[in-house]
Every structure is written in structure tokens, then in C-alpha cells.
Amino acid sequence: MTELIDSLDQVAGHYRAAFVDLWGCVHDGVRALPEAVVALRRFRDAGGIVVLVTNSPKPRRGVKSQLERFGVPDDAWDTIATSGDSARAAMFRGAVGEKVFFMGEDRDLGFFEPLALIEAPAQIERVELKSAEGIVCTGPFDPMADPEALRPELLYAKQKGLKFLCANPDIVVDRGDRREWCAGAVAALYTAMGGESLYFGKPHPPIYDLARRRLAALGQDVDRGEILAIGDGAQTDIRGAMGEDIDSLFISGGLAQSETRTERQPDPDALGAYLRREQVSPTYAIGRLR
């Protein structure tokens, strides 16, 4: 049974670390959410460790720069684990071959920067689709266009038997008041067409392994029962937490704001109906992270 709470403080004392989603929880894709910043600062002041666990296809350095632009201060978090870093490691280990077709926007070309942590990395070369051994996707070419527009390229790739590396399993995100498609929507279409998609962000295990390695790098050995996952994605943040057997706090005022009729807090009946429909059971729920 999901418990509706009014602030992170109510349950923070049960946990030593928080795996916190970014988009829809800490910022809205344009600016920081002030109440969330205060809540994370308070958690850290009480001795908690904040790991920002994001399905961004950007490397950790790119996410840090983005946080600075949005006004999320450094003292609200300890370290960052990105889907991009997890997927990059797989790419440089040759998960989809060395000649890859890149599907995404130019702003995500940092995905191909060398990764020093991999011994004898694959020599990645971006090529046209007809010459590719695999696909690397950080998102659609146009995040406002229906992913169905990519069906011809995906059909060709499927017929060639190309693997599809998805650097961001999110289906959509809200950038301010504008909803955009993400790489997860393209990967879902490719899978539905019979292609093979490889995922590295939430709700899949690789990003949680990375988050725990980030904790270990801070000198912290934290049991599963001492970790709280916080996020607004039922099928990413909450399902991922359930798969990892860690507690979760669902932010209803993010992607599910309208479905849960969230103002300051969600409507309890609408929240219950939404969670049943999504077939997830977060430990707690709150309207906004505060």
C-alpha cells in the first residue's frame, strides 16, 4: 500500500542514500525546482547521500554543466550516474559493433567522446545506415516529431539485423510546458517491429550498478534497504526500484500530473487508479519533491 507523505523529511531518517531522478523532480528541463533543492539539501545536511540517477544520454560532465545552467546547486547532490555513461561503456565494449549509425541531435555528440575507463576500447566510427553494424540512439532527430516517422530507417535496420543501443529509455519528457519524445520511444518501436534493443538506463539493471559504483567511489557501503529511489516515471523510476528491491517515492506532479490530478498533492483516488493501471507499487507518493 503506497503511503502519501507531505515531505521527504517524514521518511528521510530511514535511508542513508537517495537515488534521485532529475527531469520532473529536481528541474523541469528549463530551471531548478526550488522546493526540491531545499529537500535534497536537508537530506544531505542530516547525513544522507544524494546520487542523481538520470536517463539522460549525456556523460556525467554534460549533466553537471546542464545542472549549472538550470540553477541546481552543487550542495544539493553528491554524485551523478547517467544512462549515457552506462550506454557509452557498452558501446566502447563493442555492444553494437564499431561502425555505428547515430540517431540523435548534434548536442548529444559528446556521447562519442573517448572513455578512458575501458581497456582496449572499440574504435567507434559513425557511418551512414547502409554501412552500419549497429545503431546508437540518444533520441529522435526531431524530439517533437512522432517516432513513427523513423519507421523506414528502423525497418531497414531490422532487416539487416542491427542491434539498437538506447541511451535513454524514457519515452517522453516535459521541457517546461512542452512534451518531447525520447530515445525510449524509438527503441520501443524498433522492438515492436522485431528488432533487438539494448537498454542501459532505468528501469534496467546497468544504471543501478553504476549508481552503486558511484556510491562506492565516495567510500560508502550502503545496503539496499537503506536506499530510497525518487522519481516521477512509473515505468522507469518506480519499476526500476521494484526490480532492484529498493523503496521508492513517486513524484505524482511530474509526468503523471494530469492523470493523478496533482495540485499540491495528488487526488488519492486518481493516484490509486493510476498506479493500478501502471501496475507499480511505490512505497510512498508525494505531489512534488519537497
HELIX and SHEET records of a PDB file:
HELIX    1   1 ASP A    9  ALA A   12  1                                   4    
HELIX    2   2 PRO A   34  ASP A   45  1                                  12    
HELIX    3   3 ARG A   60  PHE A   70  1                                  11    
HELIX    4   4 ASP A   74  ALA A   76  5                                   3    
HELIX    5   5 SER A   83  PHE A   92  1                                  10    
HELIX    6   6 ASP A  106  PHE A  112  5                                   7    
HELIX    7   7 LEU A  129  SER A  131  5                                   3    
HELIX    8   8 PRO A  147  LEU A  150  5                                   4    
HELIX    9   9 ARG A  151  LYS A  160  1                                  10    
HELIX   10  10 ALA A  183  ALA A  192  1                                  10    
HELIX   11  11 PRO A  205  ALA A  217  1                                  13    
HELIX   12  12 ARG A  224  GLU A  226  5                                   3    
HELIX   13  13 ALA A  234  ILE A  238  3                                   5    
HELIX   14  14 ARG A  239  GLU A  244  1                                   6    
HELIX   15  15 PRO A  268  GLU A  278  1                                  11    
SHEET    1   A 7 GLU A   3  LEU A   4  0                                        
SHEET    2   A 7 TYR A 284  ILE A 286  1                                        
SHEET    3   A 7 ASP A 247  ILE A 251  1                                        
SHEET    4   A 7 ILE A 227  GLY A 231  1                                        
SHEET    5   A 7 ALA A  17  VAL A  20  1                                        
SHEET    6   A 7 ILE A  49  THR A  54  1                                        
SHEET    7   A 7 THR A  79  THR A  82  1                                        
SHEET    1   B 5 GLU A 125  ARG A 126  0                                        
SHEET    2   B 5 LYS A  99  MET A 103  1                                        
SHEET    3   B 5 GLY A 134  CYS A 137  1                                        
SHEET    4   B 5 LYS A 163  CYS A 166  1                                        
SHEET    5   B 5 GLU A 196  TYR A 199  1                                        
SHEET    1   C 2 VAL A 172  ARG A 175  0                                        
SHEET    2   C 2 ARG A 178  TRP A 181 -1                                        
END                                                                             
